[in-house]
Amino acid sequence: MSRITHAEASRKAVLEARQQQEETPENKEERRRFAEEASSLWLITLSPLAWAIHFILSYGGAALYCARFAPAEFDPVPFMRLSIAGITVLALAVIGYVAWVSWRQWDYLDDYDYDHAKAVGEDRHEFLGHAAFLLSIMSAIAVIYVAMPAIFMETCR
Amino acid sequence: MLSEPVDPEWSDASADRLRAIWKGLPGWRYWKAVNNSEVGIWYSLACLFFMLCAGAMALIMRVQLAVPGADIVSADTYNQLYTMHGSAMMFLFAVPMFEAIAILLLPAFLGARDMPFPRLSAYGFWCFAIGGLFVISSPLFGIGPDGGWFMYPPYSTKFGGIGADVWLLGLSFIEVASIAAAVELIVGVLKCRPPGMRVNIMPLYAWYVLVVGAMILFAFPPLIAGDLLFELERALGWPFFDPDRGGDPMLWQHLFWIFGHPEVYIVFLPSIAIAAMVVPTAARQPIVGYSWIVLSAVGTGFISFGLWVHHMFTTGLPNISLGFFSAASEAVVIPTGIQLFAFVATLLVGRVRMSVPMLYIAGSLAIFTAGGLTGVMVALAPFDWQAHDSYFVVAHLHYTLFGGMVFPVMAGVSYFYPFFTKKKMSNTLGRIAFWLTFVGFNVTFLPMHLTGLMGMPRRVFTYLPGLGWDGLNLISTVGAFVMAAGILTFVWDVLRPKGNAPFTERNPWDAGTLEWSHDVPDQAWGVRSIPHVVTRYPIWQQPKIVERMDAGRFYLPDAEEAKRETLVTSILDARPIQVMRVTGPTWKTHLTAAFTGLGFILPTFHIYWPAAFFLLCAGAAVIWWLWTSTTPVPEKDMKDVGLGLKLPVYASGPASAGWWGVWITMLGDMTAFASLVFGMVFFWTASETFITDDTRTVLLPWLSLATLAVGCSWALTVAARETNRRGRGGIAKFCLTGAFVLTIVGAGALAISFWASDLEPTTHSFPAICGAITIWTLAHLGLGLTMQGYGLAGMIFGKLTTRYDADLWNITLFWHFMLVTMAAAAFMIGVFPILAGEV
């Protein structure tokens, strides 16, 4: 008997919970904000992630190519150099895009705020933009560093 | 509402209820405690003990090296000493010390009552204590590991008695504890902040803890995977690192340093995080460049994963590979440097009070900068070829670790001492200890740059006279004893009885962060009430906050139901979403840790079956622990938490802390699995004969059946969650039962696909790595099966219902990762050999 009433109570709780998810303006607003929250936390990792992928592709690609795929009949270096140049441009483009988006999110020229120490949504929003922008600059420099060995290499060794 | 006065009678009564539920137990039952304050203190004292042991070993080595041809210890003992010095300083001091301090401090920074999973930290600590004692005592019996802290094969796979097993099993055990702590700390930062504390105002320490926790998840698992392969080679003769049978010792070096280099930053970042807390207080000025410091923490966290090969510059890798790693090693200087500049800037704009903690921070900045500069030098491959394995590197690494870890931690201990113990350390002793340590350190290690450049190699137990190394070595030895005197002065000041000394004032440094709202004398509740935080330095910037916290004006001021509770908030904006019930004192953690310890320690002595039995016992103990104390069905749905806020007591899925715990754990788990996959690709890249035309593979029909069964099991698990959520408990039970059966079928088919095939793991690295991947997947299927059984039992016994379905969410989450593991394993052992054989 008590098991049945418990199950009924549970079902009722689920129904109530579902009603709360209905499309009231507050719920919509809440969900919109939450979506923005999630995406902007990832934003700060995007540029360093682009660096990491560029790094793995450069190192892993060069190592694999030299060990397995480099043809014996002609010089493997130009192909590698071009490939690394290609992924470098691609990585910088991604980082540049993230930098642009995060610069807009920081919105520095609007209020010249670089401290973001207030407990309001706007400051949190701008702070994440600011941090993502700075990380983009660092990532761009790091990508250029990592690409430089390609300029100097002369053989697969 | 905040300014309304609190009824004093209610305030006293609720404080009594709160005190009663949080207080520790008397007598020997004190050791049952799981509070972050107790566990944190035990953890740090254990680390201190191991550090002193490792330091004593260093002193013996310095005595041996004081003059040429000395005969204090034998070469064999010397090998054990330097191996254990490095291993203990890294695994038993530096990393666990971070965890200890973070467990102690983080809840206080966040105004939380405790960590989200108190028993997990207690379990982690007891594992650490057992494993640490086992490893550190091994040289006393002459069975210590002697292959260097990096355990390179082939020496370590073929020689050295059981020393290598002590190292592998003892430290793997501790790594598991580290990952447990990382999970706990990440969830703590993400979900247990006080209401209002958005990510842009949380203490910088929390940012660092978040970054370092994530780094542990990606850095430690490769070593655990490496340890697994290593032990399989030592115990069963599977030739992962034996070139005669298709193995490659370089794979170990890669796996070790993929762990080993981020490790350096895992040690450095949380220590420099202490500086980020001490500096604003000393300067009496909020930190300058908060966003810049976040940038440098996150940036360092990423780039530190691109440096590992700089430990392998002399192994004969292609120059082009060295180039990439050299470039990344130079790039990491940028974010690392930025935070130091931010600290200097804060000190410049503030009015600095040169307190003892600030003295240590100043020393740390000086020493770390010197170490960083030699780092820039050795990051250049041509320079490294000259300096590699010489005392120059010894000098470099000690400068970075002492400046980047030891001095900041000493600063932290003297700064937070009044918070930990409610007593003060001596100002005079602090200054004496600082100068002895600082001068002694430089006298010891500065000459080593020269000794190294003059050609003295590392890890030699003695040397001949007349090579120009005599005087420099003698100076280093003298310096080592001066430094030891400094450290001992410091330790004496920490440990000396202070029974008669007066209590400290509440906020002795006039700091601005929440930990200084602590109660003097101590109260076990963490905070009287959980404040609403809207600034980075609440004590400086939110008037009356401490007074209101004390009066119980804020959240959760009471414990009507006599349960331990803390608030769970949303990740970015810290909106309160749940009152979480946390667990209290228990012996279950000790029991589980003891079983786990036996399961890891016995194989060292080649006692396998009892070890397997004890691991099963550990598993049973974990199930008992989970069943009896996690996700209990609450007596009511909602609870009034004060300030007019009502919150649910139960949460499942992404809203709950447990779900995040599983998610984060599985991220680490996938990293370990990815390391095994990397191993296979590595063998294929490194050797032409890894896969040849006559390489046989696993039985593909059985492998396909396994994949299909596991895939269906996953689908049914998801279906169980969904039907259960919609109130169809009967269908859910049916689905989960089906999933359970299919998991058994899948595991059986997977086992047959390997063991019924012609693959013989001892013959070659190819069958060996296929076997390792199979074992890994089977172990996970066993875990997944247990979880499905647990969920089923929960449904049958009414612990898991439509409304209270957190366990089922967590089980499904595990199974998402299980599906990926199975699919990847099937691809790597079934499809990849066929594709790769064509190339």
Interface residues (C-beta under 8 A of the other chain):
Chain A: R3 H6 A7 A9 S10 R11 A13 V14 F34 E37 A38 S40 L41 I44 T45 P48 L49 W51 A52 F55 S58 Y59 A62 A63 L64 C66 A67 R68 F69 M80 Y114 D115 H116 A117 K118 A119 G121 D123 R124 F127 L128 H130 A131 L134 L135 M138 S139 I141 A142 Y145 V146 A147 M148 P149 A150 F152 M153 C156 R157
Chain B: G196 M197 R198 V199 N200 I201 P286 Y290 S291 W292 V294 L295 V298 G299 F302 I303 F305 G306 P318 N319 I320 S321 G323 F324 F325 S326 A327 A328 E330 A331 I334 P335 V533 V534 T535 R536 S570 I571 L572 D573 D637 T685 A686 R725 R726 G727 G729 G798 T801 T802 R803 Y804 V839
